[in-house]
């Protein structure tokens, strides 16, 4: 990342963390530079008029004044290409795949003209090969997404490994990808317990109007050591149950 893009990203990160601020050590790790470089970058932002306050103490904290009004989050060309690549690498049938593709287009369309040209030029040199379809149909996936987002009970027809089909009412807790497959981890009202359902074995899914109180993610059990929610940043620790 060049210095101009890094200054842009640094300002966005300070805006994101808000009044809590963050340390120079963390910023150095996030942007893969030295604490001295972070200090120089913050000084450049201050000279440009950004009201960043340096806090005394171990690590050297920085806070962006709450009164500042910044534009919506902006992406560097490399960040835009990274997001586009991540979307393109999603296997067909992935959860929120349709929304991800729409978001990819919005990110690219929102870039300033020069940044868009740079992003397009970089994107032409980054190829990905589609993976085989592995998920359920779009109707099933949309019902699963809506159930998880709106906390509504999901009625499913599920085919077990022996070919038998059962009808369940489930309360989604987590969508998880492991061993090359997507699973819906949900509270099964039939079994009165948490169950893992392979999404490619869900034959039908219908959103019901019945609400449920979402259970804690920890109710799923201890996650793998390297498991992280998709909202986690690279510097965040792994999720714990």
Buried (B, 14 or more C-beta within 10 A) or exposed (E): BEEEBBBBBBBBBBBEBEEEBBBBBBBBBBBEBEBEBBBEBBEBBBEEEBEBEBEEEEBBBBBBEEEEEEEEEBBBBBBBBBBBBEBBEBBEBBBBBEEBBEBBEEBBEBBEEEBBEBBBEBBEEEEEEEEEEBBBBEEBBBBBBBBBEEBBBBBBBBBEEEEEEEEBBBBBBBBBBEEEBBBBBBBBBEEEEBBBBBBBBBBBBBBEEEEBEEBEBEEBEEBEEEBBEEEEEEEEEEBEE
